[in-house]
Amino acid sequence: MSKLRRHLSAGITNNVETRNLNDLKVKTGNLYESISIVGKRANQINISIKEELHSKLEEFASHTDSLEEIHENKEQIEISKAYEKMPNPALLATQEFMEDKVYFRKSDDELFS
């Protein structure tokens, strides 16, 4: 398992949990700003996971155009299944936000952490 997947999915379940919106609002003072920050972080996580998955699956890519040579690779299937079992990037981002692991700032250079 890669460092990224191990780091991101440590202690986080795949199940969606209800969150108190006031807890999200407390972090920035504005609920919509908090949700925007979580959404942007979820996009970053999603991009990094996709890049890692594609780099691993490229190892199995066949560079021939012959349809006869297409076959199932069990290692490739196992890698894909492992990534499918990972928590949703939005869940990971929300968890990071609630644990103050996300750095963010306002555009007027007022810093938050």
A tleap script that builds the chain and sets N, CA, C and O, in Angstrom:
source leaprc.protein.ff14SB
mol = sequence {
  NMET SER LYS LEU ARG ARG HIE LEU SER ALA
  GLY ILE THR ASN ASN VAL GLU THR ARG ASN
  LEU ASN ASP LEU LYS VAL LYS THR GLY ASN
  LEU TYR GLU SER ILE SER ILE VAL GLY LYS
  ARG ALA ASN GLN ILE ASN ILE SER ILE LYS
  GLU GLU LEU HIE SER LYS LEU GLU GLU PHE
  ALA SER HIE THR ASP SER LEU GLU GLU ILE
  HIE GLU ASN LYS GLU GLN ILE GLU ILE SER
  LYS ALA TYR GLU LYS MET PRO ASN PRO ALA
  LEU LEU ALA THR GLN GLU PHE MET GLU ASP
  LYS VAL TYR PHE ARG LYS SER ASP ASP GLU
  LEU PHE CSER
}
set mol.1.N position { 0.853 -1.170 0.000 }
set mol.1.CA position { 0.000 0.000 0.000 }
set mol.1.C position { 0.899 1.233 0.000 }
set mol.1.O position { 1.902 1.268 0.712 }
set mol.2.N position { 0.552 2.226 -0.780 }
set mol.2.CA position { 1.378 3.407 -0.904 }
set mol.2.C position { 1.269 4.298 0.323 }
set mol.2.O position { 0.330 4.184 1.112 }
set mol.3.N position { 2.239 5.179 0.468 }
set mol.3.CA position { 2.235 6.109 1.593 }
set mol.3.C position { 1.014 7.015 1.542 }
set mol.3.O position { 0.407 7.298 2.575 }
set mol.4.N position { 0.648 7.470 0.347 }
set mol.4.CA position { -0.500 8.365 0.191 }
set mol.4.C position { -1.780 7.693 0.663 }
set mol.4.O position { -2.531 8.271 1.449 }
set mol.5.N position { -2.031 6.489 0.194 }
set mol.5.CA position { -3.263 5.787 0.586 }
set mol.5.C position { -3.265 5.482 2.067 }
set mol.5.O position { -4.296 5.625 2.725 }
set mol.6.N position { -2.135 5.065 2.604 }
set mol.6.CA position { -2.039 4.748 4.023 }
set mol.6.C position { -2.291 5.997 4.861 }
set mol.6.O position { -3.006 5.948 5.863 }
set mol.7.N position { -1.705 7.108 4.449 }
set mol.7.CA position { -1.863 8.370 5.174 }
set mol.7.C position { -3.298 8.869 5.112 }
set mol.7.O position { -3.854 9.306 6.119 }
set mol.8.N position { -3.887 8.803 3.944 }
set mol.8.CA position { -5.224 9.372 3.768 }
set mol.8.C position { -6.323 8.554 4.418 }
set mol.8.O position { -7.258 9.114 4.988 }
set mol.9.N position { -6.221 7.242 4.338 }
set mol.9.CA position { -7.328 6.427 4.820 }
set mol.9.C position { -7.122 5.900 6.241 }
set mol.9.O position { -7.885 5.047 6.693 }
set mol.10.N position { -6.123 6.385 6.939 }
set mol.10.CA position { -5.857 5.918 8.296 }
set mol.10.C position { -6.970 6.361 9.242 }
set mol.10.O position { -7.161 7.554 9.479 }
set mol.11.N position { -7.689 5.399 9.768 }
set mol.11.CA position { -8.706 5.694 10.767 }
set mol.11.C position { -9.985 6.307 10.241 }
set mol.11.O position { -10.793 6.802 11.027 }
set mol.12.N position { -10.191 6.291 8.954 }
set mol.12.CA position { -11.398 6.880 8.379 }
set mol.12.C position { -12.230 5.775 7.749 }
set mol.12.O position { -11.726 4.982 6.954 }
set mol.13.N position { -13.498 5.728 8.105 }
set mol.13.CA position { -14.373 4.692 7.557 }
set mol.13.C position { -14.921 5.133 6.205 }
set mol.13.O position { -14.896 6.314 5.859 }
set mol.14.N position { -15.413 4.165 5.455 }
set mol.14.CA position { -16.021 4.449 4.164 }
set mol.14.C position { -17.446 4.969 4.312 }
set mol.14.O position { -18.037 5.447 3.343 }
set mol.15.N position { -17.993 4.880 5.506 }
set mol.15.CA position { -19.375 5.273 5.727 }
set mol.15.C position { -19.492 6.773 5.941 }
set mol.15.O position { -18.635 7.400 6.563 }
set mol.16.N position { -20.559 7.325 5.419 }
set mol.16.CA position { -20.829 8.745 5.587 }
set mol.16.C position { -21.393 8.973 6.977 }
set mol.16.O position { -22.287 8.253 7.421 }
set mol.17.N position { -20.870 9.974 7.658 }
set mol.17.CA position { -21.360 10.328 8.982 }
set mol.17.C position { -22.005 11.704 8.919 }
set mol.17.O position { -21.563 12.575 8.170 }
set mol.18.N position { -23.042 11.887 9.702 }
set mol.18.CA position { -23.641 13.217 9.760 }
set mol.18.C position { -22.722 14.125 10.561 }
set mol.18.O position { -22.117 13.699 11.545 }
set mol.19.N position { -22.623 15.356 10.142 }
set mol.19.CA position { -21.765 16.342 10.799 }
set mol.19.C position { -22.618 17.494 11.287 }
set mol.19.O position { -23.613 17.857 10.659 }
set mol.20.N position { -22.225 18.060 12.400 }
set mol.20.CA position { -22.882 19.250 12.898 }
set mol.20.C position { -22.350 20.439 12.095 }
set mol.20.O position { -21.148 20.702 12.101 }
set mol.21.N position { -23.218 21.138 11.419 }
set mol.21.CA position { -22.802 22.246 10.574 }
set mol.21.C position { -22.175 23.372 11.382 }
set mol.21.O position { -21.334 24.112 10.871 }
set mol.22.N position { -22.573 23.503 12.616 }
set mol.22.CA position { -21.974 24.539 13.453 }
set mol.22.C position { -20.490 24.263 13.706 }
set mol.22.O position { -19.701 25.199 13.838 }
set mol.23.N position { -20.107 22.987 13.773 }
set mol.23.CA position { -18.695 22.637 13.946 }
set mol.23.C position { -17.877 23.067 12.727 }
set mol.23.O position { -16.746 23.533 12.863 }
set mol.24.N position { -18.456 22.908 11.540 }
set mol.24.CA position { -17.779 23.370 10.326 }
set mol.24.C position { -17.691 24.894 10.302 }
set mol.24.O position { -16.671 25.462 9.914 }
set mol.25.N position { -18.760 25.537 10.716 }
set mol.25.CA position { -18.830 27.001 10.684 }
set mol.25.C position { -17.823 27.630 11.637 }
set mol.25.O position { -17.271 28.688 11.337 }
set mol.26.N position { -17.575 26.999 12.777 }
set mol.26.CA position { -16.679 27.552 13.793 }
set mol.26.C position { -15.270 27.764 13.245 }
set mol.26.O position { -14.593 28.715 13.637 }
set mol.27.N position { -14.824 26.898 12.353 }
set mol.27.CA position { -13.449 26.955 11.852 }
set mol.27.C position { -13.143 28.246 11.104 }
set mol.27.O position { -12.036 28.774 11.214 }
set mol.28.N position { -14.114 28.763 10.342 }
set mol.28.CA position { -13.878 29.960 9.530 }
set mol.28.C position { -14.815 31.112 9.874 }
set mol.28.O position { -14.549 32.257 9.510 }
set mol.29.N position { -15.899 30.818 10.567 }
set mol.29.CA position { -16.888 31.847 10.851 }
set mol.29.C position { -17.981 31.906 9.803 }
set mol.29.O position { -18.946 32.657 9.946 }
set mol.30.N position { -17.833 31.110 8.741 }
set mol.30.CA position { -18.800 31.112 7.654 }
set mol.30.C position { -18.936 29.675 7.138 }
set mol.30.O position { -17.954 29.070 6.709 }
set mol.31.N position { -20.133 29.147 7.180 }
set mol.31.CA position { -20.373 27.766 6.765 }
set mol.31.C position { -20.004 27.544 5.302 }
set mol.31.O position { -19.374 26.542 4.965 }
set mol.32.N position { -20.391 28.468 4.440 }
set mol.32.CA position { -20.134 28.298 3.011 }
set mol.32.C position { -18.640 28.359 2.694 }
set mol.32.O position { -18.162 27.665 1.796 }
set mol.33.N position { -17.923 29.174 3.419 }
set mol.33.CA position { -16.475 29.236 3.235 }
set mol.33.C position { -15.833 27.914 3.666 }
set mol.33.O position { -14.931 27.410 2.996 }
set mol.34.N position { -16.295 27.363 4.770 }
set mol.34.CA position { -15.778 26.075 5.239 }
set mol.34.C position { -16.045 24.973 4.226 }
set mol.34.O position { -15.168 24.156 3.946 }
set mol.35.N position { -17.251 24.949 3.679 }
set mol.35.CA position { -17.600 23.932 2.682 }
set mol.35.C position { -16.764 24.107 1.422 }
set mol.35.O position { -16.357 23.127 0.797 }
set mol.36.N position { -16.512 25.352 1.052 }
set mol.36.CA position { -15.676 25.618 -0.114 }
set mol.36.C position { -14.252 25.107 0.097 }
set mol.36.O position { -13.654 24.534 -0.814 }
set mol.37.N position { -13.718 25.311 1.279 }
set mol.37.CA position { -12.367 24.840 1.600 }
set mol.37.C position { -12.313 23.315 1.557 }
set mol.37.O position { -11.371 22.741 1.010 }
set mol.38.N position { -13.314 22.665 2.128 }
set mol.38.CA position { -13.373 21.200 2.113 }
set mol.38.C position { -13.475 20.702 0.671 }
set mol.38.O position { -12.827 19.720 0.308 }
set mol.39.N position { -14.275 21.365 -0.140 }
set mol.39.CA position { -14.423 20.965 -1.539 }
set mol.39.C position { -13.130 21.088 -2.324 }
set mol.39.O position { -12.796 20.215 -3.125 }
set mol.40.N position { -12.404 22.170 -2.091 }
set mol.40.CA position { -11.129 22.357 -2.790 }
set mol.40.C position { -10.110 21.310 -2.352 }
set mol.40.O position { -9.353 20.794 -3.174 }
set mol.41.N position { -10.092 21.002 -1.078 }
set mol.41.CA position { -9.171 19.972 -0.589 }
set mol.41.C position { -9.557 18.600 -1.132 }
set mol.41.O position { -8.685 17.793 -1.457 }
set mol.42.N position { -10.852 18.331 -1.232 }
set mol.42.CA position { -11.311 17.057 -1.800 }
set mol.42.C position { -10.850 16.919 -3.244 }
set mol.42.O position { -10.465 15.830 -3.670 }
set mol.43.N position { -10.886 18.012 -4.002 }
set mol.43.CA position { -10.399 17.976 -5.384 }
set mol.43.C position { -8.906 17.674 -5.430 }
set mol.43.O position { -8.458 16.902 -6.278 }
set mol.44.N position { -8.130 18.276 -4.524 }
set mol.44.CA position { -6.697 18.000 -4.481 }
set mol.44.C position { -6.428 16.524 -4.174 }
set mol.44.O position { -5.586 15.891 -4.811 }
set mol.45.N position { -7.140 15.997 -3.209 }
set mol.45.CA position { -6.976 14.582 -2.842 }
set mol.45.C position { -7.353 13.687 -4.012 }
set mol.45.O position { -6.645 12.728 -4.320 }
set mol.46.N position { -8.468 13.999 -4.665 }
set mol.46.CA position { -8.937 13.200 -5.789 }
set mol.46.C position { -7.908 13.180 -6.919 }
set mol.46.O position { -7.652 12.129 -7.507 }
set mol.47.N position { -7.324 14.324 -7.219 }
set mol.47.CA position { -6.328 14.398 -8.291 }
set mol.47.C position { -5.102 13.558 -7.939 }
set mol.47.O position { -4.587 12.832 -8.788 }
set mol.48.N position { -4.634 13.650 -6.701 }
set mol.48.CA position { -3.443 12.886 -6.325 }
set mol.48.C position { -3.716 11.382 -6.335 }
set mol.48.O position { -2.854 10.600 -6.734 }
set mol.49.N position { -4.902 10.977 -5.902 }
set mol.49.CA position { -5.252 9.554 -5.922 }
set mol.49.C position { -5.341 9.052 -7.356 }
set mol.49.O position { -4.842 7.969 -7.665 }
set mol.50.N position { -5.971 9.828 -8.235 }
set mol.50.CA position { -6.080 9.425 -9.640 }
set mol.50.C position { -4.709 9.297 -10.283 }
set mol.50.O position { -4.457 8.343 -11.020 }
set mol.51.N position { -3.818 10.251 -10.012 }
set mol.51.CA position { -2.474 10.189 -10.595 }
set mol.51.C position { -1.736 8.945 -10.128 }
set mol.51.O position { -1.071 8.272 -10.916 }
set mol.52.N position { -1.860 8.646 -8.841 }
set mol.52.CA position { -1.191 7.461 -8.309 }
set mol.52.C position { -1.765 6.185 -8.922 }
set mol.52.O position { -1.015 5.285 -9.298 }
set mol.53.N position { -3.087 6.105 -9.023 }
set mol.53.CA position { -3.725 4.928 -9.602 }
set mol.53.C position { -3.317 4.747 -11.055 }
set mol.53.O position { -2.979 3.640 -11.474 }
set mol.54.N position { -3.347 5.832 -11.829 }
set mol.54.CA position { -2.983 5.724 -13.243 }
set mol.54.C position { -1.513 5.321 -13.422 }
set mol.54.O position { -1.180 4.572 -14.340 }
set mol.55.N position { -0.643 5.819 -12.545 }
set mol.55.CA position { 0.764 5.427 -12.671 }
set mol.55.C position { 0.953 3.942 -12.370 }
set mol.55.O position { 1.778 3.279 -13.000 }
set mol.56.N position { 0.186 3.415 -11.401 }
set mol.56.CA position { 0.283 1.987 -11.095 }
set mol.56.C position { -0.313 1.139 -12.213 }
set mol.56.O position { 0.217 0.077 -12.541 }
set mol.57.N position { -1.410 1.606 -12.795 }
set mol.57.CA position { -2.054 0.814 -13.844 }
set mol.57.C position { -1.297 0.891 -15.168 }
set mol.57.O position { -1.450 0.013 -16.018 }
set mol.58.N position { -0.488 1.923 -15.352 }
set mol.58.CA position { 0.310 2.025 -16.577 }
set mol.58.C position { 1.306 0.884 -16.691 }
set mol.58.O position { 1.689 0.497 -17.795 }
set mol.59.N position { 1.723 0.349 -15.565 }
set mol.59.CA position { 2.656 -0.774 -15.585 }
set mol.59.C position { 2.059 -1.985 -16.293 }
set mol.59.O position { 2.785 -2.804 -16.857 }
set mol.60.N position { 0.743 -2.094 -16.261 }
set mol.60.CA position { 0.060 -3.239 -16.858 }
set mol.60.C position { -0.441 -2.944 -18.271 }
set mol.60.O position { -0.966 -3.834 -18.939 }
set mol.61.N position { -0.285 -1.716 -18.724 }
set mol.61.CA position { -0.824 -1.318 -20.019 }
set mol.61.C position { -0.103 -2.049 -21.141 }
set mol.61.O position { 1.118 -2.202 -21.138 }
set mol.62.N position { -0.889 -2.483 -22.078 }
set mol.62.CA position { -0.354 -3.134 -23.264 }
set mol.62.C position { -0.328 -2.098 -24.377 }
set mol.62.O position { -1.323 -1.417 -24.623 }
set mol.63.N position { 0.801 -1.981 -25.041 }
set mol.63.CA position { 0.940 -0.967 -26.079 }
set mol.63.C position { 0.713 -1.531 -27.472 }
set mol.63.O position { 1.165 -0.958 -28.463 }
set mol.64.N position { 0.019 -2.641 -27.542 }
set mol.64.CA position { -0.323 -3.204 -28.838 }
set mol.64.C position { -1.797 -2.975 -29.102 }
set mol.64.O position { -2.589 -2.856 -28.167 }
set mol.65.N position { -2.163 -2.913 -30.357 }
set mol.65.CA position { -3.553 -2.656 -30.732 }
set mol.65.C position { -4.338 -3.930 -31.012 }
set mol.65.O position { -5.493 -3.861 -31.431 }
set mol.66.N position { -3.748 -5.056 -30.794 }
set mol.66.CA position { -4.400 -6.318 -31.079 }
set mol.66.C position { -5.434 -6.649 -30.006 }
set mol.66.O position { -5.130 -6.634 -28.813 }
set mol.67.N position { -6.629 -6.940 -30.430 }
set mol.67.CA position { -7.697 -7.302 -29.506 }
set mol.67.C position { -7.501 -8.710 -28.947 }
set mol.67.O position { -8.048 -9.053 -27.899 }
set mol.68.N position { -6.731 -9.504 -29.643 }
set mol.68.CA position { -6.523 -10.873 -29.212 }
set mol.68.C position { -5.680 -10.949 -27.937 }
set mol.68.O position { -5.761 -11.931 -27.198 }
set mol.69.N position { -4.878 -9.925 -27.677 }
set mol.69.CA position { -3.960 -9.969 -26.549 }
set mol.69.C position { -4.547 -9.364 -25.278 }
set mol.69.O position { -3.857 -9.283 -24.262 }
set mol.70.N position { -5.784 -8.948 -25.316 }
set mol.70.CA position { -6.401 -8.386 -24.124 }
set mol.70.C position { -6.769 -9.523 -23.178 }
set mol.70.O position { -7.478 -10.456 -23.557 }
set mol.71.N position { -6.289 -9.437 -21.965 }
set mol.71.CA position { -6.579 -10.460 -20.967 }
set mol.71.C position { -6.661 -9.797 -19.600 }
set mol.71.O position { -6.209 -8.667 -19.414 }
set mol.72.N position { -7.227 -10.496 -18.675 }
set mol.72.CA position { -7.362 -9.972 -17.319 }
set mol.72.C position { -6.069 -10.189 -16.548 }
set mol.72.O position { -5.443 -11.245 -16.636 }
set mol.73.N position { -5.695 -9.200 -15.815 }
set mol.73.CA position { -4.533 -9.301 -14.962 }
set mol.73.C position { -5.020 -9.191 -13.524 }
set mol.73.O position { -5.594 -8.175 -13.133 }
set mol.74.N position { -4.792 -10.228 -12.746 }
set mol.74.CA position { -5.317 -10.259 -11.377 }
set mol.74.C position { -4.717 -9.164 -10.501 }
set mol.74.O position { -5.404 -8.611 -9.642 }
set mol.75.N position { -3.448 -8.851 -10.709 }
set mol.75.CA position { -2.825 -7.785 -9.926 }
set mol.75.C position { -3.493 -6.440 -10.226 }
set mol.75.O position { -3.734 -5.643 -9.319 }
set mol.76.N position { -3.782 -6.200 -11.476 }
set mol.76.CA position { -4.440 -4.959 -11.888 }
set mol.76.C position { -5.832 -4.859 -11.269 }
set mol.76.O position { -6.242 -3.790 -10.818 }
set mol.77.N position { -6.541 -5.960 -11.250 }
set mol.77.CA position { -7.881 -5.980 -10.664 }
set mol.77.C position { -7.806 -5.714 -9.170 }
set mol.77.O position { -8.629 -4.975 -8.631 }
set mol.78.N position { -6.826 -6.309 -8.493 }
set mol.78.CA position { -6.670 -6.106 -7.050 }
set mol.78.C position { -6.342 -4.643 -6.727 }
set mol.78.O position { -6.861 -4.091 -5.757 }
set mol.79.N position { -5.495 -4.027 -7.526 }
set mol.79.CA position { -5.162 -2.614 -7.317 }
set mol.79.C position { -6.408 -1.755 -7.481 }
set mol.79.O position { -6.666 -0.867 -6.669 }
set mol.80.N position { -7.172 -2.017 -8.522 }
set mol.80.CA position { -8.400 -1.254 -8.761 }
set mol.80.C position { -9.397 -1.429 -7.621 }
set mol.80.O position { -10.022 -0.461 -7.188 }
set mol.81.N position { -9.545 -2.653 -7.136 }
set mol.81.CA position { -10.466 -2.901 -6.021 }
set mol.81.C position { -10.025 -2.179 -4.753 }
set mol.81.O position { -10.855 -1.655 -4.010 }
set mol.82.N position { -8.719 -2.155 -4.508 }
set mol.82.CA position { -8.209 -1.468 -3.319 }
set mol.82.C position { -8.525 0.017 -3.372 }
set mol.82.O position { -8.878 0.613 -2.355 }
set mol.83.N position { -8.402 0.616 -4.542 }
set mol.83.CA position { -8.714 2.038 -4.683 }
set mol.83.C position { -10.213 2.289 -4.581 }
set mol.83.O position { -10.635 3.334 -4.085 }
set mol.84.N position { -11.013 1.348 -5.039 }
set mol.84.CA position { -12.465 1.501 -4.922 }
set mol.84.C position { -12.916 1.447 -3.467 }
set mol.84.O position { -13.921 2.060 -3.109 }
set mol.85.N position { -12.187 0.722 -2.630 }
set mol.85.CA position { -12.551 0.585 -1.227 }
set mol.85.C position { -12.119 1.787 -0.383 }
set mol.85.O position { -12.538 1.926 0.766 }
set mol.86.N position { -11.290 2.643 -0.950 }
set mol.86.CA position { -10.826 3.817 -0.208 }
set mol.86.C position { -11.989 4.756 0.085 }
set mol.86.O position { -12.959 4.804 -0.671 }
set mol.87.N position { -11.891 5.501 1.180 }
set mol.87.CA position { -12.934 6.484 1.476 }
set mol.87.C position { -13.012 7.549 0.386 }
set mol.87.O position { -12.022 7.847 -0.282 }
set mol.88.N position { -14.178 8.102 0.226 }
set mol.88.CA position { -14.418 9.166 -0.736 }
set mol.88.C position { -13.525 10.367 -0.397 }
set mol.88.O position { -13.344 10.671 0.782 }
set mol.89.N position { -12.960 11.059 -1.402 }
set mol.89.CA position { -12.124 12.226 -1.123 }
set mol.89.C position { -12.830 13.306 -0.297 }
set mol.89.O position { -12.179 14.010 0.475 }
set mol.90.N position { -14.128 13.444 -0.444 }
set mol.90.CA position { -14.857 14.434 0.356 }
set mol.90.C position { -14.847 14.046 1.836 }
set mol.90.O position { -14.761 14.917 2.703 }
set mol.91.N position { -14.936 12.748 2.129 }
set mol.91.CA position { -14.854 12.295 3.519 }
set mol.91.C position { -13.468 12.544 4.095 }
set mol.91.O position { -13.321 12.971 5.240 }
set mol.92.N position { -12.450 12.268 3.278 }
set mol.92.CA position { -11.086 12.504 3.722 }
set mol.92.C position { -10.834 13.987 3.977 }
set mol.92.O position { -10.220 14.354 4.979 }
set mol.93.N position { -11.306 14.832 3.072 }
set mol.93.CA position { -11.108 16.276 3.201 }
set mol.93.C position { -11.837 16.828 4.424 }
set mol.93.O position { -11.301 17.677 5.136 }
set mol.94.N position { -13.046 16.352 4.668 }
set mol.94.CA position { -13.804 16.804 5.830 }
set mol.94.C position { -13.091 16.411 7.114 }
set mol.94.O position { -13.003 17.201 8.054 }
set mol.95.N position { -12.587 15.191 7.147 }
set mol.95.CA position { -11.865 14.726 8.334 }
set mol.95.C position { -10.624 15.581 8.579 }
set mol.95.O position { -10.361 15.986 9.712 }
set mol.96.N position { -9.866 15.855 7.527 }
set mol.96.CA position { -8.682 16.697 7.654 }
set mol.96.C position { -9.053 18.091 8.146 }
set mol.96.O position { -8.370 18.656 9.000 }
set mol.97.N position { -10.126 18.640 7.611 }
set mol.97.CA position { -10.572 19.984 7.991 }
set mol.97.C position { -10.955 20.028 9.465 }
set mol.97.O position { -10.604 20.968 10.178 }
set mol.98.N position { -11.669 19.016 9.912 }
set mol.98.CA position { -12.112 18.991 11.296 }
set mol.98.C position { -10.945 18.770 12.270 }
set mol.98.O position { -11.023 19.170 13.432 }
set mol.99.N position { -9.877 18.140 11.801 }
set mol.99.CA position { -8.700 17.899 12.639 }
set mol.99.C position { -7.640 18.987 12.468 }
set mol.99.O position { -6.511 18.820 12.929 }
set mol.100.N position { -7.983 20.085 11.820 }
set mol.100.CA position { -7.085 21.223 11.584 }
set mol.100.C position { -5.816 20.831 10.842 }
set mol.100.O position { -4.739 21.354 11.130 }
set mol.101.N position { -5.936 19.920 9.894 }
set mol.101.CA position { -4.795 19.499 9.087 }
set mol.101.C position { -4.774 20.196 7.731 }
set mol.101.O position { -3.922 19.897 6.894 }
set mol.102.N position { -5.707 21.126 7.507 }
set mol.102.CA position { -5.796 21.839 6.236 }
set mol.102.C position { -5.386 23.285 6.473 }
set mol.102.O position { -5.917 23.955 7.359 }
set mol.103.N position { -4.438 23.756 5.675 }
set mol.103.CA position { -4.033 25.159 5.744 }
set mol.103.C position { -4.847 25.937 4.716 }
set mol.103.O position { -4.956 25.532 3.559 }
set mol.104.N position { -5.408 27.044 5.147 }
set mol.104.CA position { -6.165 27.887 4.228 }
set mol.104.C position { -6.052 29.329 4.678 }
set mol.104.O position { -5.735 29.615 5.833 }
set mol.105.N position { -6.318 30.240 3.739 }
set mol.105.CA position { -6.283 31.665 4.052 }
set mol.105.C position { -7.309 32.388 3.204 }
set mol.105.O position { -7.739 31.898 2.159 }
set mol.106.N position { -7.692 33.567 3.677 }
set mol.106.CA position { -8.622 34.390 2.919 }
set mol.106.C position { -7.837 35.176 1.875 }
set mol.106.O position { -6.625 35.351 2.002 }
set mol.107.N position { -8.527 35.644 0.853 }
set mol.107.CA position { -7.860 36.366 -0.223 }
set mol.107.C position { -7.307 37.716 0.230 }
set mol.107.O position { -6.418 38.262 -0.423 }
set mol.108.N position { -7.815 38.262 1.332 }
set mol.108.CA position { -7.288 39.543 1.819 }
set mol.108.C position { -6.082 39.324 2.735 }
set mol.108.O position { -5.737 40.187 3.542 }
set mol.109.N position { -5.447 38.157 2.597 }
set mol.109.CA position { -4.214 37.795 3.303 }
set mol.109.C position { -4.398 37.635 4.818 }
set mol.109.O position { -3.413 37.634 5.556 }
set mol.110.N position { -5.618 37.505 5.281 }
set mol.110.CA position { -5.847 37.173 6.674 }
set mol.110.C position { -5.631 35.666 6.808 }
set mol.110.O position { -6.361 34.883 6.199 }
set mol.111.N position { -4.659 35.260 7.582 }
set mol.111.CA position { -4.269 33.847 7.628 }
set mol.111.C position { -5.069 33.080 8.655 }
set mol.111.O position { -5.411 33.585 9.724 }
set mol.112.N position { -5.361 31.823 8.286 }
set mol.112.CA position { -6.029 30.877 9.157 }
set mol.112.C position { -5.222 29.596 9.143 }
set mol.112.O position { -4.370 29.410 8.274 }
set mol.113.N position { -5.470 28.728 10.072 }
set mol.113.CA position { -4.874 27.387 9.992 }
set mol.113.C position { -5.779 26.394 10.681 }
set mol.113.O position { -5.465 25.204 10.729 }
savepdb mol mol.pdb
quit
